[in-house]
Structures are given as structure tokens and as C-alpha cells.
Amino acid sequence: MATVRRRNGKWQVQVRRQNVPALSKTFILKSDAESWGRQQEVNFDRNILPAAKENLVFEDLLRRYLDEVTVKKRGARVEKARIMAILRHPICQLGLEKLTPEMVASYRNQRLNQVQPASVRRELTILSHVMETAKSEWGVKSLENPFKAVKRPADSRPRDRRLVTDEYAQLSDGLASCRNPLVKAVFLFALATGMRRGEILDLCWSHINWTARTARLDMTKNGESSNRQNRSTLNSRLVVKPPNNSTLDG
């Protein structure tokens, strides 16, 4: 629906539809604003999306991507949190015609002062895919992708970190003071199995084979299923209580 209002001596019209980026434009005459608003509503009814970059800001594309693309991904929760953080950055208020490689490079450099290079790479990957989706699926044909022209931070070096000396005791003592008593249990289970947090939280009792002492993961980070079993070399015992009150230790 088109909304026309007086603003700074001119008439601003805004058109919104669900799952479609909002459009806005300013006119000197109220009649022109109303006419433009009616035309955009007709375009929406015919599923004709705006091809003119000046009608959109980058936030419009990000929010539509969040509603239509992110929600279908297996890692939707994590990606949504990342996009919501990006939406707080001033770059999202830029019109698409002002979103240049120079602006993207400035965004990249700012973020590198705040987070690790790997996080910046993930953000740029998402933002580039937003632009490509707008070009290929949302009818914004004239849109250029400035994220492709900007050099991304180098990959972080692979980590091969192990607990040393008294680090295990320090972590264990620290986790014991958490308000949630399950935090320490999750830590010990991850240490014993090498499983990721999401994999542990997705486990059900039906995934456990008490005889073979394995946990069945229906979906892992690489998109495949696998079995995990206790591979801890620590001088400690991991105890898990199954539904029948028997114990699995190791």
C-alpha cells in the first residue's frame, strides 16, 4: 500500500508489500507522489520488481534475502544473527547506486578492526550472494556486484590446538561455576567426542547406540551423516545417563 506524507516541504511516498523491498521517492507535487505510488502498486500486482537502482537501499535487499533465502538454509539461525548485525552498519542505508567497491573496501577495513578475518570473509560471501540473487531472481538487472571487485581477507591459518598443562583443570573449574550446570557436561562431551556445539545440541536419545557406544549424527557440517564415539585421552570419565537410568562411561 502506498503512503504519502509531507516531509521537509516535499511529498514523500512509500510503497510496501510483504516479501518485497520497500520503495520510496520524493516529489514536489502531492499529485505526482500519489500517481507514482499507484503505478508501483500496479507493478507489484503484476510481479514487476523495480529495475532502477535508485529506488532501493542495500537494507532492502538484505531484508528480503533474510526472509526468502536465509530461512531455507540449514544454518539459518547463525546466518540470521550475522545479517542482523550487518544491518546495524551504515553501509546498509546506502542507495544501490552509491554502493561502490570503494565503500565495500571501507566496510571491510572497518570490520577487520573489530572481528577476525574469517568472520569478515563470511560476511562478504553473504553480501555478495545477496547481490547476485537480486540480479538473477529479483529482476534488478542493472545491478553491479561491488563485493566481487574487493579483495577478501586471507584465510586464517589452520588451528591445531590442544589443552596443555593445567588448562583442563582451569576450564573445568571455571565451567563448574556457570549458572547453567549443563555447560560443563557439554564441554566434557565435546572434548570426548570431537563434536561441534550444534551437533551435540541436536542429539536425541534415539541417536545413541549404547552397545557400540556411538552417537549417530544425522547431519554434520559437511552435510553428511556420521558416527562419533568417545575418543578422549584424558584421565577422566564421561558419564551419560540414558533413559533407563543405566550409564555409559568411558
C-alpha positions as a printed Julia matrix, in Angstrom:
250×3 Matrix{Float64}:
  0.0     0.0     0.0
  1.27    3.48   -0.88
  1.68    6.01    1.93
  2.09    9.72    1.1
  3.29   12.2     3.71
  4.63   15.73    3.92
  8.33   15.86    4.74
 10.76   18.8     4.64
  8.47   20.81    2.4
  8.06   17.97   -0.14
  5.86   14.93   -0.57
  7.36   11.52    0.15
  5.61    8.36   -0.98
  6.47    4.9     0.28
  5.16    1.61   -1.1
  5.4    -1.61    0.9
  4.46   -5.17    0.11
  5.22   -8.31    2.08
  8.45  -10.07    0.98
  9.24   -7.21   -1.42
 11.75   -4.41   -0.78
 10.03   -1.16    0.2
 10.13    1.65   -2.37
 10.18    5.38   -1.63
 10.51    8.58   -3.62
 10.1    12.32   -3.01
  8.13   14.77   -5.16
  7.35   18.47   -5.11
  3.68   17.94   -6.02
  1.41   15.68   -3.99
 -0.4    14.58   -7.14
  2.87   13.32   -8.64
  3.63   11.37   -5.48
  0.18    9.75   -5.5
  0.46    8.89   -9.19
  3.88    7.3    -8.74
  2.64    5.31   -5.75
 -0.33    3.93   -7.7
  1.96    2.88  -10.54
  4.29    0.99   -8.17
  1.32   -0.83   -6.67
  0.26   -1.9   -10.17
  3.8    -3.14  -10.81
  3.75   -5.14   -7.58
  0.4    -6.67   -8.55
  1.94   -7.76  -11.86
  5.04   -9.08  -10.04
  7.23   -6.48  -11.74
 10.08   -5.54   -9.43
 11.91   -2.22   -9.8
 14.91   -2.32  -12.1
 16.11    1.16  -11.18
 18.81    1.01   -8.54
 17.98    4.44   -7.17
 14.69    3.13   -5.75
 16.42    0.76   -3.34
 18.87    0.88   -0.47
 21.05   -2.07    0.41
 18.96   -2.79    3.51
 16.0    -3.59    1.25
 17.92   -6.39   -0.44
 19.32   -7.73    2.83
 15.92   -7.96    4.49
 14.38   -9.7     1.51
 17.3   -12.15    1.4
 16.77  -12.8     5.11
 13.07  -13.54    4.55
 13.34  -15.61    1.38
 16.79  -17.21    1.21
 18.31  -17.44    4.68
 15.26  -19.13    6.2
 15.71  -22.09    3.84
 19.32  -22.76    4.82
 20.43  -25.39    7.31
 22.49  -22.74    9.12
 19.65  -20.2     9.09
 19.95  -19.31   12.78
 23.62  -18.4    12.56
 23.27  -16.55    9.25
 20.29  -14.58   10.53
 22.31  -13.4    13.53
 25.14  -12.36   11.21
 22.82  -10.44    8.87
 21.04   -8.7    11.75
 24.43   -7.46   12.95
 25.32   -6.23    9.44
 22.02   -4.34    9.25
 23.24   -2.07   12.04
 26.12   -0.86    9.87
 25.69    2.43    7.93
 26.54    0.68    4.64
 23.01   -0.76    4.65
 21.49    2.72    4.3
 23.32    3.41    1.06
 21.37    3.54   -2.18
 22.48    0.8    -4.56
 23.92    3.36   -6.94
 26.25    4.52   -4.14
 27.35    1.03   -3.13
 30.75    1.06   -4.85
 33.84   -1.14   -4.44
 35.41    1.76   -2.51
 32.56    1.7     0.01
 32.79   -2.07    0.32
 36.56   -1.84    0.89
 35.96    0.73    3.62
 33.41   -1.62    5.24
 35.89   -4.5     5.04
 38.66   -2.47    6.68
 36.39   -1.32    9.5
 35.27   -4.86   10.22
 38.85   -6.15   10.23
 39.48   -3.82   13.17
 36.59   -5.41   15.03
 36.5    -9.12   14.19
 38.73  -11.87   12.83
 39.46  -12.1     9.06
 37.47  -15.34    8.81
 34.34  -13.53   10.06
 34.82  -10.76    7.51
 35.19  -13.33    4.72
 31.89  -14.93    5.74
 30.14  -11.57    5.78
 31.43  -10.62    2.34
 30.36  -14.0     0.97
 26.82  -13.47    2.21
 26.65   -9.88    0.92
 27.96  -10.9    -2.49
 25.33  -13.63   -2.71
 22.64  -11.09   -1.82
 23.66   -9.0    -4.83
 23.82  -11.99   -7.16
 20.38  -13.17   -6.02
 18.92   -9.7    -6.64
 20.33   -9.77  -10.18
 19.29  -13.28  -11.12
 15.98  -13.72   -9.29
 14.56  -10.35   -8.22
 14.65   -8.51  -11.51
 17.29   -5.91  -10.57
 19.07   -6.49  -13.88
 21.16   -3.31  -13.92
 22.73   -4.06  -10.55
 26.51   -4.46  -10.36
 28.08   -6.52   -7.6
 30.76   -4.36   -5.9
 31.64   -7.17   -3.49
 33.22   -9.14   -6.33
 35.71   -6.36   -7.04
 37.06   -6.19   -3.49
 39.88   -8.37   -2.24
 38.86  -10.56    0.66
 40.98  -11.16    3.76
 43.29  -14.13    3.62
 42.16  -17.39    5.17
 43.12  -17.89    8.77
 45.83  -20.43    9.44
 44.54  -23.89   10.38
 44.38  -24.43   14.13
 45.94  -27.44   15.83
 45.34  -26.53   19.44
 45.36  -28.94   22.37
 44.91  -28.39   26.08
 48.24  -28.18   27.85
 49.47  -28.41   31.46
 46.67  -27.36   33.84
 44.34  -25.8    31.24
 41.83  -28.66   31.53
 41.57  -28.21   35.31
 41.18  -24.44   34.94
 38.44  -24.81   32.32
 36.65  -27.47   34.33
 36.69  -25.34   37.47
 35.52  -22.28   35.57
 32.66  -24.1    33.86
 31.53  -25.56   37.18
 30.65  -22.03   38.31
 28.32  -21.39   35.35
 24.68  -20.73   36.18
 23.69  -23.47   33.74
 25.05  -26.77   35.13
 24.82  -28.4    31.69
 27.56  -26.2    30.22
 30.32  -28.26   31.84
 28.71  -31.53   30.7
 28.53  -30.26   27.1
 32.19  -29.22   27.28
 33.27  -32.65   28.53
 31.17  -34.4    25.9
 32.65  -32.24   23.12
 36.14  -32.95   24.4
 35.49  -36.69   24.45
 33.85  -36.93   21.02
 35.15  -34.01   18.94
 31.58  -32.97   18.16
 30.56  -29.38   17.48
 28.13  -27.48   19.68
 25.26  -27.68   17.19
 25.8   -31.41   16.69
 25.63  -32.01   20.44
 22.51  -29.9    20.91
 20.77  -31.77   18.08
 21.35  -35.19   19.66
 18.39  -37.3    20.77
 18.42  -40.44   22.9
 17.46  -42.43   19.8
 20.78  -41.4    18.19
 22.8   -43.23   20.86
 23.92  -46.83   20.41
 24.62  -47.93   23.97
 26.18  -51.23   22.93
 28.64  -49.78   20.41
 28.99  -46.57   22.47
 28.49  -44.36   19.44
 26.38  -41.3    18.63
 24.71  -41.09   15.24
 24.88  -37.61   13.66
 22.18  -37.26   11.02
 23.68  -34.02    9.7
 27.23  -32.72   10.1
 28.92  -29.51    8.94
 29.79  -31.03    5.56
 26.16  -32.11    5.02
 26.72  -35.82    5.62
 25.84  -38.2     8.43
 28.44  -39.96   10.57
 29.04  -41.9    13.75
 31.05  -40.46   16.63
 32.41  -42.31   19.62
 34.35  -41.4    22.72
 37.93  -40.61   21.66
 39.1   -38.79   24.79
 42.61  -39.47   26.07
 42.07  -37.54   29.31
 42.36  -39.27   32.66
 38.71  -38.55   33.4
 35.46  -40.41   32.93
 32.49  -39.2    30.91
 29.2   -40.45   32.3
 25.96  -40.17   30.33
 22.63  -41.27   31.79
 20.3   -42.91   29.25
 16.53  -43.07   29.72
 16.63  -46.45   31.53
 18.99  -44.99   34.19
 21.86  -47.25   33.16
 25.17  -45.49   32.5
 27.58  -45.17   29.62
 31.05  -44.23   30.74
 34.4   -44.04   29.07
